[in-house]
Amino acid sequence: MAEDTRQDKRASFSALTEHSTNGMARTSGKTGASKKLVIKNFKDRPKLAENYTEDTWLKLRDAVGAIQNSTSIKYNLEELYQAVENLCSYKVSPTLYKQLRQVCEDHVRAQIHQFREYPFYLSTTSSRMNRCWQDHCRQTIMIRSIFLFLDRTYVLQNSLLPSIWDTGLELFRTHIVSDSAVQKRTVEGILEQIELERNGETVDRSLLRSLLGMLSDLQVYKDSFEERFLTETNRLYAAEGQRLMQERDVPEYLHHVARRLEEENDRIVSYLDQSTQKPLICCVEKQLLGEHMNAVLQKGLSNLLDENRVTELALLYQLFSKVKAGLPTLLQFWRDYIKSFGGEIVCTPEKDKDMVQDLLDFKDKMDNVVQSCFARNEAFINAMKEAFETFINKRPNKPAELIAKYVDSKLRAGNKEATEEELERILDKIMIIFRFIHGKDVFEAFYKKDLAKRLLVGKSASVDAEKSMLSKLKHECGAAFTSKLEGMFKDMELSKDIMIQFKQYMQNQSEPSNIELTVNILTMGYWPSYTPMEVHLPSEMVKLQEVFKLFYLGKHSGRKLQWQPTLGHAVLKAEFKEGKKELQVSLFQTLVLLMFNEGEEFSMEEIRAATGIEEGELRRTLQSLACGKARVLNKNPRGKDVEDGDRFNFNNDFKHKLFRIKINQIQMKETVEEQVSTTERVFQDRQYQIDAAVVRIMKMRKTLSHNLLVSELYNQLKFPVKPGDLKKRIESLIDRDYMERDKEIPNQYHYVA
């Protein structure tokens, strides 16, 4: 019966309560009714048991001792933590802090004996110190975990007190690391290990990392270690630099320096403090590079550039860019090398034949070095331009002349070595070299002479290439520079139109000629001057010339025509045993061959008398017809050269696989006299330009001192000129009454209107 009653009570209690979602039970009351829960402090604070503080401290001290001696702790860590919290709650924190510090200090002070008792071995000292430090850190962390409440309340609220961890560091620093003997041994042990590693031996990097980390944590790294380390490094690399500069060649030395820098950077990453990086790397760079910059460059730069050692040059630039004054020094040596090497190309007459190609190759090579090795450094590009301009003008006029001839060789028909795109690239490169030349008028004179030959003999490889070169020159030097060259092209185009009209004119003539005549009309001012040569033309040719003269002067009255037989050429029809052939020949060759229509054999003297061709020209003409590849004449006696008394007859047995055969005139190599005359013409033109410039300046300024006049002339003239030459031209103009000297100030001139 009683049991049933209890069950009912439970059931009814269960009905009166309901469970909330968080598992707390609450009383269910009427809807809207609520009760407040009030929590009040104890009226009296609970008192600690008698001797609680002393007993608790003994317990804590035992625990700390166990940690320091690496033995098991008798008490539960949570219990110890709670004990510290209880003591702190009852204002015992200051005493507890002092007691803990004293216990730790006593223990640390006792550790110093192990470093004094044992014999002095650097390697064992390092290991023992590391073990002592690691133990100390581990113990401090354990002790702090027990006294964490003290650390986070009392110590945190007192800014002057160091934390438990900082106290541990301070004690270790004061009683162990600051001991002069211990510190000296420790640092010497570290330095010994680093030196062994630098000498190629394997060392325990983790040990070094730990010891250096210790010095850093204890804030004695800089004073105790870094200064001595940098001094030792300085000494080591100073000696190494001196030794290796004597023993090794430059490429090997550069790779060694790069390897050393890499090793030192690796040491910083592995075990040295980051703050050491800058002074350490500076020290290595100074001793291995800074002290030997001139020696490295004098010993090796020329060889590296000569052999095009791109990898080593890039390394050289990279290393020198790190050293103070490294790049300016490299720049100076680079500039001097270009001047020296280029000067040898330009100033060696034996190399004239290949000068331009050598210059182009050299420029390509230097461009590649700047781009691949010198990071396209603007200063190096400008230094290269300046050096090229200096050495290329060491020998006046000749480079300009040879560049003009090089362009001629590339633009002449028969130049199979280049496609149009390649030819365009070559011309662009030529223009870069051309920019460096001061005497551009010399280039113009020789270029004009060669262009005339190409246009008149029809030897130009491509009209597009010719016009492309002309536009490049115009862009570089202005319209005035190319006006005569453009005039030559205009003459050729106008000549084509005139010939169309002349053919129509000939069709209307009552006596049509069986010879077809093509004439190029050249404006004398545009073209090079040619020495007129009187030759004896066949009557049909003379008659045809007169017809053309009447036709042309009828359209252009007041003009004068002067025939230039040296530039003429013709197509002859000839019959041999093998059959008919067409011979493409010069006018001089034509006159010689036509003689064999009148007779079978002639001597050289007879041919000369009949044709009127100058002796040297006639020898070359006969040589081309009787001694060349296509021998349409026989020479008696046989031989390569034409001598006085040689006789010639028509070679009826001549055979050739082609129907139209071009017989090239043997070209007379440009004589020294011709070159001198072209150069003299340029010099004469320069004198006229100087005179014109002086008069122009004086007319505008009226009165001017000699120095100002010379300065103004240098600004206006586009070619190099010596002060002495200017003085002569000024004297000449004074003599011709264009200007006069001031009567009182002889250094001053007045314009004479």
Secondary structure, 3 states (H helix, E strand, C coil): CHHHHHHHHHHHHHHHEEECCCCCEEECCCCCCCCCCCCCCCCCCCCCCCCHHHHHHHHHHHHHHHHHCCCCCCCCHHHHHHHHHHHHHCCCHHHHHHHHHHHHHHHHHHHCHHHHHCCCCHHHHHHHHHHHHHHHHHHHHHHHHHCHHHHHHHHHHCCCCCCHHHHHHHHHHHHHHCCHHHHHHHHHHHHHHHHHHHCCCCCCHHHHHHHHHHHHHCCCHHHHHHHHHHHHHHHHHHHHHHHHHHHCCHHHHHHHHHHHHHHHHHHHHHCCCHHHHHHHHHHHHHHHCHHHHHHHHHHHHHHHHHCCCHHHHHHHHHHHCCCCCHHHHHHHHHHHHHHHHHHHHHCCHHHHHHHHHHHHHHHHHHHHHHHHCCCCCHHHHHHHHHHHHHHHCCCCCHHHHHHHHHHHHHHECCCCCCCHHHHHHHHHHHHHHHHCCCCHHHHHHHHHHHHHHHHHHCCECCHHHHHHHHHHHHHHHCHHHHHHHHHHHHHHHHHHHHHHHHHHHHHCCCCCCCCCCCCCCCCCCCCCCCCCCCCCCCHHHHHHHHHHHHHHHHHCCCCCCCCCHHHCEEEEEEEECCEEEEEEEEHHHHHHHHHHHCCCEEEHHHHHHHHCCCHHHHHHHHHHHHCCCCCCEEEECCCCCCCCCCEEEECCCCCCCCCEEECCCCCCCCCHHHHHHHHHHHHHHHHHHHHHHHHHHHHHHCEEEHHHHHHHHHHHCCCCCCHHHHHHHHHHHHHCCCEEECCCCCCEEEECC
